[in-house]
């Protein structure tokens, strides 16, 4: 097996190779991390910073769309704490604050990329499923 | 380039191959899907069903952990509407309801697998970053 094929197999759950930690402490830690990063706002901020490089707070808000100031602040702070985003304050008046992805942020963006690919590949089927579900519920 | 290497490259954002749709309607659709599926409960339910096959409602709740009944109901209903989960009601008294992943649910599990791998690979660095962040904030 070539290294590339071996690496690809990591993503294939159908062969029961899900990377599940057996140590309960590690399992709890990984679940905590998933709980923090598996979030649509985190994914959309990663995407905005991946696409545009360094951005100011208000620019991130515009790229992400309908996120509240409070949620944007909270999500960026969590991403900074986790080491996904670096925040640089330029000491001018008023202060100029810029955000960009760290190496670890880029790597999480890469990991989520599979989910974007999935969403693009399956949106037709998802919409058909939603319509069928709504029809079934309407019929009951 | 072998097909395996080509497939792997999808996951590599460093080469600016992010799968970004250019059509605004498609972009909105994909963002809506991401908004629904990029969620820690969805990820944890996918994992429980991937590991255990068919499960009853209460069994899923136990495997996922600290999820409320209301959130479990809401998440499973969204996953059923999106075609990720199939729900079978056995007509006994009391009714016996079972959930399992559809093919599309399995494929989303596979797409998220990269995020689990990432969380396992980076938990040490994330914890170190959180400790350093807390120390910085304490020092201010």
Interface residues (C-beta under 8 A of the other chain):
Chain A: X2 X4 X5 X7 X8 X10 X11 X12 X13 X14 X18 X19 X20 X21 X26 X29 X30 X31 X33 X34 X35 X37 X38 X39 X40 X42 X43 X44 X47 X50 X51 X65 X80 X81 X82 X83 X104 X106 X107 X108 X109 X110 X111 X112 X113 X114 X115 X116 X117 X118 X119 X120 X122 X123 X125 X126 X127 X128 X129 X130 X133 X134
Chain B: X2 X4 X5 X7 X8 X10 X11 X12 X13 X14 X18 X19 X20 X21 X26 X29 X30 X31 X33 X34 X35 X37 X38 X39 X40 X43 X44 X47 X50 X51 X65 X80 X81 X82 X83 X104 X106 X107 X108 X109 X110 X111 X112 X113 X114 X115 X116 X117 X118 X119 X120 X122 X123 X125 X126 X127 X128 X129 X130 X133 X134
